[in-house]
Amino acid sequence: MNTRFKFTQLLGLIFPAVFMMSCSSDNDNAGDNPPVEPANYSVLANIDRTYYLAQTDDLTQGNLSFVNNGTQLNSDISAKVLKQGDFLYSLNYGTGILTQLRTQEDGSYATVKELDAGLAVGSTTPRYKIANETTLMLYNVTTEEVKNNADEIVDYVCTLRFAAVNLPDLTISNLTEFVIPQSENAKLGGSSIGFHPMRVDSPVISGNKIYFGIMHLDIQSSPIPPFRTPKQTGLETLVFDYPSFANGKIVESNSAAGHTGGYRAPSMHVDERGDVYQSNWFASGSRFDLSAGDKTVIKKLTNGSYDETYEFNISEALGLDSNVGTIGWFYVGNGVGFMPIHIETEGNIVREDSWKVAKINVYNKTAELLDVPFSRLFSYQNGVIEGTKFFMAISPQNQDAFIYEFNTENSSVKKGLALDGGNLLIEGIY
């Protein structure tokens, strides 16, 4: 089922103000500094909610400490870091300022440009993802209550505002507003208004389409699970024509349920054939709800619609007694990916070491847990692909943390670069 609604392009309305921020920082000669060699890597650490980047030239051996080392990132709430080409991009989640960084040979990071992403999309807590090699997407969803004569909430108007940012120039080429339609799936659940879209995330571009995953908010958010209104019954994705960003529509699948936007890890990837593979995740209100019967799946979208002939049931393939969930995954090529897996019986999804890593194959529909310690991966952001190797950081609480090397061709795991332990949470490598 496809649900369409109108969109409005705002290209000329806000550009002058945004462009004032899309300029070099006070480090005016940063562009004169040559980039380091490509073999230089960056590691993102969260230490008591303060974020640091530090460099290393080897992920496979040695030690990297953040004690008296690293560059602190601006992060009012958190720092969300992406990499494309020679640059890192750090979003200050709390001010909405997006900073383009370049590694320096002395181990520091030079600010190249800054963009007021919050001004562009109307929030100091926008979200963003790199949709392809030359396009970064900024986006935010606002909600407006609709009340009846008795002052009761009967619906929400949910408006997506998104901007396409050219890379590496960090200039905005398109700014669009779109009222997200309420599908019948989102209205199910025993109340008059059920759920409403409150976030989109993990955009990817394939051919002439751009896809956004959607997260819905349960409006009855006060009761604890399992007493809340049930989740919406299906999966939903927002699709636009690309590069016009016209003809926005909701596409749906009824074969599984949950959100499709991921959290910090991406939920959608485009394979070499141009197909989009999408993971789901579960939450009710602000808490996860892995109630019995839920299943973690990967679905395929092609040419702007779900392919209902394809479903990869991760829960079934892992064959565990516990419910399992994820918040996204990382694609390395030829159908192979690595997925953080929350095992419900191991503890709280955010605060406890209840996560493993699974190697998956979306073509063969196979999944297996890898031999790494339990850790916290709810907010994990990025890994590194090097040939047939994929590198992720595993940082259990009050234990030593390491970079782990996964082989894309078999199930081998090697412990690599040693990191600080204790209160340090590694959220990504770049």
For each residue, the residues with C-beta under 8 A, 3 or more apart:
1: 183 184 251 252
2: 249 250 251 252 305
3: 181 183 249 250 252
4: 181 247 248 249 250
5: 178 179 180 181 248 249
6: 178 179 248
7: 176 177 178 179 240 245 246 248
8: 176 177 178
9: 174 175 176 177 245
10: 13 14 161 175 176 177
11: 15 174 175
12: 15
13: 10 175
14: 10 17 18 119 120 175
15: 11 12 18 19 172 175
16: 19 20
17: 14 20 21 116 119
18: 14 15 21 22 115 116 119 120 172
19: 15 16 22 23 171 172
20: 16 17 23 116
21: 17 18 97 114 115 116 119
22: 18 19 113 114 115 116 170 171 172
23: 19 20 113 114
24: 27 28 30 31 111 112 113
25: 28 30 99 111 112 113 114
26: 111
27: 24 30 110 111
28: 24 25
29: 32 33
30: 24 25 27 33 102 110 111 112
31: 24 112
32: 29
33: 29 30 102 104 105 110
34: 105
35: 86 102 103
36: 40 55 103 104 105
37: 40 57
38:
39: 57
40: 36 37 55 56 57 103
41: 55 56 57 59 384 429 430
42: 53 54 55 83 88 103 109 429 430
43: 53 54 55 56 64 393 403 419 426 428 429 430
44: 51 52 53 79 81 381 382 426 427 428 429 430
45: 51 52 53 54 66 70 419 420 424 425 426 427
46: 49 50 51 78 379 424 425 426 427
47: 50 51 52 66 423 424 425
48: 423
49: 46 75 78
50: 46 47 72 75
51: 44 45 46 47 72 73 75 78 79 81 427
52: 44 45 47 66 70 71 72 73
53: 42 43 44 45 70 71 73 81 88 90 101 109
54: 42 43 45 64 66 69 70 71 107
55: 36 40 41 42 43 103 107
56: 40 41 43 59 62 64 417
57: 37 39 40 41
58: 61 62 417
59: 41 56 384 386 391 403 405 416 417 429
60: 403 405 414 416 417
61: 58 416 417
62: 56 58 417 418
63: 417 418 419
64: 43 54 56 69 417 418 419 420
65: 69 419 420
66: 45 47 52 54 69 70 419 420 424
67: 420
68:
69: 54 64 65 66 107
70: 45 52 53 54 66
71: 52 53 54 108 109
72: 50 51 52
73: 51 52 53 79 81 90 92
74: 79 90 92 95 97 99
75: 49 50 51 78 79 92 93 94
76: 92 93 94 95 124
77: 93 94 125
78: 46 49 51 75 93 94 379
79: 44 51 73 74 75 90 91 92 93
80: 90 91 93 127 128 264 381
81: 44 51 53 73 88 89 90 91 381 382 427 428 430
82: 88 89 128 129 130 136 381 382
83: 42 87 88 89 382 430
84: 87 89 130 133 136 167 168
85: 133 167 168
86: 35 102 168
87: 83 84 100 101 102 112 167 168
88: 42 53 81 82 83 100 101 102 103 109 430
89: 81 82 83 84 98 99 100 101 128 130 136
90: 53 73 74 79 80 81 98 99 101
91: 79 80 81 96 97 98 99 117 126 128
92: 73 74 75 76 79 95 96 97 98 99
93: 75 76 77 78 79 80 96 125
94: 75 76 77 78 124 125
95: 74 76 92 118 124
96: 91 92 93 116 117 118 119 121 123 124 125 126
97: 21 74 91 92 114 115 116 117 118
98: 89 90 91 92 114 115 116 117 128 138 170
99: 25 74 89 90 91 92 111 113 114
100: 87 88 89 111 112 113 114 115 168 170
101: 53 87 88 89 90 109 110 111 112
102: 30 33 35 86 87 88 109 110 112
103: 35 36 40 42 55 88 109 110
104: 33 36 107 108 109 110
105: 33 34 36
106:
107: 54 55 69 104
108: 71 104
109: 42 53 71 88 101 102 103 104
110: 27 30 33 101 102 103 104
111: 24 25 26 27 30 99 100 101 114
112: 24 25 30 31 87 100 101 102
113: 22 23 24 25 99 100 170
114: 21 22 23 25 97 98 99 100 111
115: 18 21 22 97 98 100 120 165 170 172
116: 17 18 20 21 22 96 97 98 119 120
117: 91 96 97 98 120 121 126 128 138 163
118: 95 96 97 121 122 123 124 125 126
119: 14 17 18 21 96 116 122
120: 14 18 115 116 117 126 138 163 172 175
121: 96 117 118 126 138 139 140 161 162 163
122: 118 119 140 142 161
123: 96 118 126 140 142
124: 76 94 95 96 118
125: 77 93 94 96 118 140
126: 91 96 117 118 120 121 123 138 139 140
127: 80 138 139 140 199 200 201
128: 80 82 89 91 98 117 136 137 138 139
129: 82 136 137 201 202 203 266
130: 82 84 89 133 135 136 137 167
131: 135 136 137 203 204 205 210
132: 135 204 205
133: 84 85 130 167
134: 166 167
135: 130 131 132 164 165 166 167 205
136: 82 84 89 128 129 130 131 164 165 167
137: 128 129 130 131 162 163 164 165 203 210
138: 98 117 120 121 126 127 128 162 163 165
139: 121 126 127 128 160 161 162 163 200 201 203 212
140: 121 122 123 125 126 127 160 161 162
141: 158 159 160 161 180 197 198 199 200
142: 122 123 158 159 161
143: 156 157 158 159 196 198
144: 156 157 158 159
145: 153 156
146: 153 154 155 156 157
147: 151 152 153 154
148: 151 152 154
149:
150:
151: 147 148
152: 147 148
153: 145 146 147 156 193 219
154: 146 147 148 192 193
155: 146 182 193 196
156: 143 144 145 146 153 182 193 196 219
157: 143 144 146 179
158: 141 142 143 144 179 180 182 196 197 198
159: 141 142 143 144 177 178 179 180
160: 139 140 141 177 178 179 180 197 200 212 238
161: 10 121 122 139 140 141 142 175 176 177 178
162: 121 137 138 139 140 175 176 178 200 212 245
163: 117 120 121 137 138 139 172 174 175 176
164: 135 136 137 172 173 174 175 243 245
165: 115 135 136 137 138 170 171 172 173
166: 134 135 169 170 171 172 173
167: 84 85 87 130 133 134 135 136 170
168: 84 85 86 87 100
169: 166
170: 22 98 100 113 115 165 166 167
171: 19 22 165 166
172: 15 18 19 22 115 120 163 164 165 166 175
173: 164 165 166
174: 9 11 163 164 243 245
175: 9 10 11 13 14 15 120 161 162 163 164 172
176: 7 8 9 10 161 162 163 245
177: 7 8 9 10 159 160 161
178: 5 6 7 8 159 160 161 162 240 248
179: 5 6 7 157 158 159 160
180: 5 141 158 159 160 197 200 214 238 250
181: 3 4 5 250
182: 155 156 158 186 187 196 197
183: 1 3 186 187 234 236 250 252
184: 1 187 188
185: 188 232 233 234 236 252 254
186: 182 183 194 195 196 197 216 232 236
187: 182 183 184 193 194 195
188: 184 185 194 195 230 232 233
189: 194 195 218 229 230 231 232
190: 194 229 230
191: 194 219 220 229
192: 154
193: 153 154 155 156 187 196 219
194: 186 187 188 189 190 191 218 219 229 232
195: 186 187 188 189 216 217 218 219 231 232
196: 143 155 156 158 182 186 193 216 217 219
197: 141 158 160 180 182 186 200 214 215 216 217 236
198: 141 143 158 215 216 217
199: 127 141 214 215 261
200: 127 139 141 160 162 180 197 203 212 213 214 215 238 261
201: 127 129 139 212 213 215 261 262 263 267
202: 129 212 213 260 261 262 266 267 268 328
203: 129 131 137 139 200 210 211 212 213 268
204: 131 132 210 211 266 268 269 270 276
205: 131 132 135 209 210 211 242 270
206: 209 211 270 274 275 276
207: 242 274 303
208: 241 242
209: 205 206 239 240 241 242 303 304
210: 131 137 203 204 205 239 240 241 242 245
211: 203 204 205 206 237 238 239 268 276 278 301
212: 139 160 162 200 201 202 203 237 238 239 240 261
213: 200 201 202 203 237 238 259 260 261 262 267 268 278
214: 180 197 199 200 236 237 238 250 259 260 261
215: 197 198 199 200 201 259 260 261 283
216: 186 195 196 197 198 231 232 236 259
217: 195 196 197 198 221 285
218: 189 194 195 221 228 229 231 284 285
219: 153 156 191 193 194 195 196 229
220: 191 223 228 229 285
221: 217 218 228 284 285 286
222: 285
223: 220 227 228
224: 227 228 287
225: 228 284 287 289 291
226: 289 291
227: 223 224
228: 218 220 221 223 224 225 284 285 289
229: 189 190 191 194 218 219 220 284
230: 188 189 190 233
231: 189 195 216 218 257 258 282 284 289
232: 185 186 188 189 194 195 216 236 257
233: 185 188 230 254 257
234: 183 185 252 253 254 256 257
235: 252 253 254 255 256 257 258 260 278 280 299 306
236: 183 185 186 197 214 216 232 250 251 252 260
237: 211 212 213 214 250 251 252 260 278 301 306
238: 160 180 200 211 212 213 214 248 249 250
239: 209 210 211 212 248 249 250 251 301 304 305
240: 7 178 209 210 212 244 245 246 247 248 249
241: 208 209 210 244 245 246 247
242: 205 207 208 209 210 245
243: 164 174
244: 240 241 247
245: 7 9 162 164 174 176 210 240 241 242 248
246: 7 240 241
247: 4 240 241 244
248: 4 5 6 7 178 238 239 240 245
249: 2 3 4 5 238 239 240 304
250: 2 3 4 180 181 183 214 236 237 238 239
251: 1 2 236 237 239 301 304 305 306
252: 1 2 3 183 185 234 235 236 237 306
253: 234 235 256 299 306 308
254: 185 233 234 235
255: 235 297 299 308 311
256: 234 235 253 280 295 297 299 311
257: 231 232 233 234 235 280 282 294
258: 231 235 280 281 282 283 294
259: 213 214 215 216 280 281 282 283
260: 202 213 214 215 235 236 237 267 268 278 279 280
261: 199 200 201 202 212 213 214 215 267
262: 201 202 213 265 266 267 268 279 281 327 328
263: 201 281 327 328 378 379
264: 80 327 328 379 380 381 427
265: 262 326 327 328 329 330 340 380 381 382
266: 129 202 204 262 269 328 329 330
267: 201 202 213 260 261 262 278 279 280 281 327 328 329
268: 202 203 204 211 213 260 262 276 277 278 279
269: 204 266 276 277 329 330 331 337
270: 204 205 206 274 275 276
271: 274 275 277 331 333 335 362
272: 333 334
273:
274: 206 207 270 271 302
275: 206 270 271 300 301 302 307
276: 204 206 211 268 269 270 300 301 302
277: 268 269 271 298 299 300 331 337 362
278: 211 213 235 237 260 267 268 298 299 300 301
279: 260 262 267 268 296 297 298 314 326 328 329 339
280: 235 256 257 258 259 260 267 296 297 299
281: 258 259 262 263 267 288 296 325 326 327 328
282: 231 257 258 259 288 289 290 291 294 325
283: 215 258 259 286 287 288 289
284: 218 221 225 228 229 231 287 288 289
285: 217 218 220 221 222 228
286: 221 283
287: 224 225 283 284
288: 281 282 283 284 325 342 349
289: 225 226 228 231 282 283 284 294
290: 282 294 323 324 325 342 344
291: 225 226 282 294 323
292: 323
293:
294: 257 258 282 289 290 291 315 323 325
295: 256 313 314 315 316
296: 279 280 281 313 314 315 324 325 326
297: 255 256 279 280 311 312 313 314 315
298: 277 278 279 311 312 314 329 360 362
299: 235 253 255 256 277 278 280 306 307 310 311 312
300: 275 276 277 278 306 307 310 362
301: 211 237 239 251 275 276 278 304 305 306 307
302: 274 275 276 305 307
303: 207 209
304: 209 239 249 251 301
305: 2 239 251 301 302
306: 235 237 251 252 253 299 300 301
307: 275 299 300 301 302 310
308: 253 255
309:
310: 299 300 307
311: 255 256 297 298 299
312: 297 298 299 317 360 362 365
313: 295 296 297 316 317 365
314: 279 295 296 297 298 317 318 324 326 339 341 358 360 367
315: 294 295 296 297 318 320 323 324
316: 295 313 319
317: 312 313 314 360 365 366 367
318: 314 315 324 341 358 367 368 369
319: 316
320: 315 324 343
321: 345
322: 343 344 345 346
323: 290 291 292 294 315 344 345
324: 290 296 314 315 318 320 341 342 343 344
325: 281 282 288 290 294 296 341 342 344 349
326: 265 279 281 296 314 329 339 340 341 342
327: 262 263 264 265 267 281 340 342 377 378
328: 202 262 263 264 265 266 267 279 281 339 340
329: 265 266 267 269 279 298 326 337 338 339 340 360
330: 265 266 269 337 338 339 382 383 390 392
331: 269 271 277 336 337
332: 336 337 338 385 390 408
333: 271 272 336 385 408
334: 272 363 408
335: 271 361 362 363 364
336: 331 332 333 359 360 361 408
337: 269 277 329 330 331 332 359 360 361 362
338: 329 330 332 357 358 359 360 370 383 390 392 406
339: 279 314 326 328 329 330 357 358 359 360 367
340: 265 326 327 328 329 355 356 357 377 378 380
341: 314 318 324 325 326 355 356 357 358 369
342: 288 290 324 325 326 327 346 349 354 355 377 378
343: 320 322 324 346 354 355 356 374
344: 290 322 323 324 325 349 354
345: 321 322 323
346: 322 342 343 352 353 354 355 374
347: 351 352 353 354
348: 351 352 354
349: 288 325 342 344 352 354 378
350: 376 378 379
351: 347 348 376
352: 346 347 348 349 376 397
353: 346 347 373 374 375 376 396 397
354: 342 343 344 346 347 348 349 374 376
355: 340 341 342 343 346 374 375 376 377 378
356: 340 341 343 369 370 372 374
357: 338 339 340 341 369 370 372 377 392 394 404 406
358: 314 318 338 339 341 367 368 369 370
359: 336 337 338 339 367 368 370 406 411
360: 298 312 314 317 329 336 337 338 339 366 367
361: 335 336 337 364 365 366 367
362: 271 277 298 300 312 335 337 365
363: 334 335
364: 335 361
365: 312 313 317 361 362
366: 317 360 361
367: 314 317 318 339 358 359 360 361
368: 318 358 359 411
369: 318 341 356 357 358
370: 338 356 357 358 359 406 411 413
371: 413
372: 356 357 375 394 404 413
373: 353 394 396 399
374: 343 346 353 354 355 356 396
375: 353 355 372 394 395 396 397
376: 350 351 352 353 354 355 379 395 396 397 425
377: 327 340 342 355 357 380
378: 263 327 340 342 349 350 355
379: 46 78 263 264 350 376 425 427
380: 264 265 340 377 392 393 427 428
381: 44 80 81 82 264 265 427 428
382: 44 81 82 83 265 330 428 429 430
383: 330 338 390 391 392 393 428 429
384: 41 59 390 391 429 430
385: 332 333 389 390 391
386: 59 389 390 391
387:
388: 407 408 409
389: 385 386 405 406 407 408
390: 330 332 338 383 384 385 386 405 406 408
391: 59 383 384 385 386 403 404 405 406 416 429
392: 330 338 357 380 383 403 404 406 429
393: 43 380 383 401 402 403 404 419 426 427 428 429
394: 357 372 373 375 401 402 403 404 426
395: 375 376 401 419 421 424 425 426
396: 353 373 374 375 376 399 401 421
397: 352 353 375 376 423
398: 421 422
399: 373 396 421
400: 418 419 421
401: 393 394 395 396 418 419 420 421 424 426
402: 393 394 415 416 417 418 419
403: 43 59 60 391 392 393 394 416 417 419 429
404: 357 372 391 392 393 394 413 414 415 416
405: 59 60 389 390 391 413 414 415 416
406: 338 357 359 370 389 390 391 392 412 413
407: 388 389 410 411 412 413
408: 332 333 334 336 388 389 390
409: 388
410: 407
411: 359 368 370 407
412: 406 407
413: 370 371 372 404 405 406 407
414: 60 404 405
415: 402 404 405
416: 59 60 61 391 402 403 404 405
417: 56 58 59 60 61 62 63 64 402 403
418: 62 63 64 400 401 402
419: 43 45 63 64 65 66 393 395 400 401 402 403 424 426
420: 45 64 65 66 67 401 424
421: 395 396 398 399 400 401 424
422: 398
423: 47 48 397
424: 45 46 47 66 395 401 419 420 421
425: 45 46 47 376 379 395
426: 43 44 45 46 393 394 395 401 419 429
427: 44 45 46 51 81 264 379 380 381 393
428: 43 44 81 380 381 382 383 393
429: 41 42 43 44 59 382 383 384 391 392 393 403 426
430: 41 42 43 44 81 83 88 382 384
